[in-house]
Amino acid sequence: MELAEFRAGLDAWLDEHADGLAPPSRETTLVEDMAHLAVVKRHTFDAGWMRWGWPERVGGLGGSPLLRAYLGEALTLRGLVEPGIYSMAEVLVPTMLDFAPAALAAEMVPLLLRGDETWCQGFSEPGTGSNLASLSCRAVRDGDGWRVTGQKVWTSLAQFAQRCVLLARTGTPESAHRGITALFVDMDTPGITVRPIGAMHGAEEFCEVFFDGVLVPGERTLGQEGQGWAVAMDLLPYERSTALWHRAAFLQRRLADLVAVAAPDSLDPDDVGAATELLYAFRARSRATQYRLAGGDRLGPETSVDKVLLATAEQAIFDLALDGVAAGIVGGDDTTSSKWRSQYLYSRAATIYGGTAEIQRNIIARRVLDLGAEA
Ligand SMILES: Cc1cc2nc3c(=O)[nH]c(=O)nc-3n(C[C@H](O)[C@H](O)[C@H](O)COP(=O)(O)OP(=O)(O)OC[C@H]3O[C@@H](n4cnc5c(N)ncnc54)[C@H](O)[C@@H]3O)c2cc1C
């Protein structure tokens, strides 16, 4: 299917099903957002829309990845899904396509796309974020499988997740990036404990996850033993670029809302112009990335530019909100105010998740601009 045909068909379908897809209320908790996301995914999958842009071997209907990018944009622009929780498939599925055994990908990916399951990404640890190569959660051989012991942290949505894409150390402690293996772990396996962490924006979005001698079958290895770094380097460019495309639609909606409701004379038109420019800079870059992917390019370190632009635009827009709806953000206790406050606070995370702003700039300097190694 071509993009124009997909857009027209999807828009008409969304108009027709607007009532059935609408969130239950304006003020929803994360638990309700997750439940509603599952409903939207199920309807869009069963009607075919969610399957376009993914290969047939994992339950898709084929076609360009631009189709699924437009789906995310349309759902976000209409306020039918929350952008952060929607993006997990865009982060994890491309890597499943590249590294999971074919039968595993064919069995599992449709469950995520249809909203029957939630998955999480177990990379960061208490002592390991930017320096991922130093991770210490350990997997040792046990028969044909692995036994995993250690801790992950900041694992988004782990309390809802049925599966985890986990990085574990299988080499010596000194093996750095060479001694890491990626595993696909069932979250109901005995020995896994998940503890949600309250975040300042008011939701328990991420968790600590503890692994105590957790048995993972050998066929759940993603790629080969010791190939975990390649898995991570494959996944992170999606997390830093294409998975953020529909976030621009959310930001566009919120910028328009802000201009509409801001207190008189509270917004400096120059600041509004600058924030709009930043948002469109991200959109232009992100669109080019989507087209590169659709054209068969492999995404790499250049996607750090997308991530920097997204974080810069998001924080500029919510800095403006702090001017335009100041009273609400600082002290309002109505639904609208708490939404602005929560989104303002969450915008601070944009320079942290998916790799911090400093790390993105290091990558751009060294791997894109070839400005030399760290001293
Ligand atoms: C909302 C949110 C969701 C997240 N979800 C997940 C998830 O689902 N799964 C997951 O695995 N992780 C997740 N994370 C964790 C995220 O990937 C890490 O927080 C991030 O990579 C930074 O690591 P850190 O927190 O350990 O900070 P650190 O690496 O300790 O960095 C601390 C500070 O030092 C700076 N710094 C560190 N090294 C350098 C350097 N070499 N040069 C310059 N500056 C440097 C950093 O930029 C930062 O300002 C999430 C984080 C957030 C905020």
The ligand as an ORCA input file, in Angstrom:
! r2SCAN-3c Opt
* xyz 0 1
  C      12.327      8.484     31.665
  C      13.464      7.499     31.565
  C      13.221      6.233     31.067
  C      14.269      5.311     30.982
  N      13.976      4.045     30.538
  C      14.957      3.119     30.468
  C      14.662      1.786     30.049
  O      13.514      1.434     29.725
  N      15.668      0.880     30.036
  C      16.955      1.214     30.377
  O      17.810      0.355     30.308
  N      17.266      2.475     30.810
  C      16.289      3.424     30.855
  N      16.580      4.701     31.292
  C      17.924      4.989     31.769
  C      18.742      5.859     30.808
  O      19.140      5.145     29.679
  C      19.949      6.362     31.630
  O      19.451      7.176     32.671
  C      20.917      7.162     30.783
  O      21.542      6.335     29.829
  C      21.996      7.846     31.661
  O      22.618      6.944     32.484
  P      22.747      7.209     34.069
  O      21.371      7.569     34.565
  O      23.422      6.055     34.674
  O      23.619      8.533     34.188
  P      25.218      8.604     34.174
  O      25.729      7.775     33.035
  O      25.719      8.297     35.534
  O      25.454     10.129     33.831
  C      25.355     11.149     34.825
  C      25.751     12.461     34.177
  O      27.118     12.391     33.718
  C      27.198     12.690     32.339
  N      28.211     11.839     31.698
  C      28.420     10.519     31.909
  N      29.422     10.074     31.128
  C      29.857     11.138     30.407
  C      30.884     11.327     29.420
  N      31.652     10.287     29.016
  N      31.026     12.559     28.877
  C      30.234     13.602     29.268
  N      29.260     13.484     30.220
  C      29.070     12.273     30.771
  C      25.823     12.362     31.794
  O      25.550     13.085     30.591
  C      24.906     12.779     32.933
  O      24.682     14.175     32.891
  C      15.567      5.653     31.378
  C      15.812      6.947     31.874
  C      14.777      7.856     31.969
  C      15.057      9.227     32.501
*
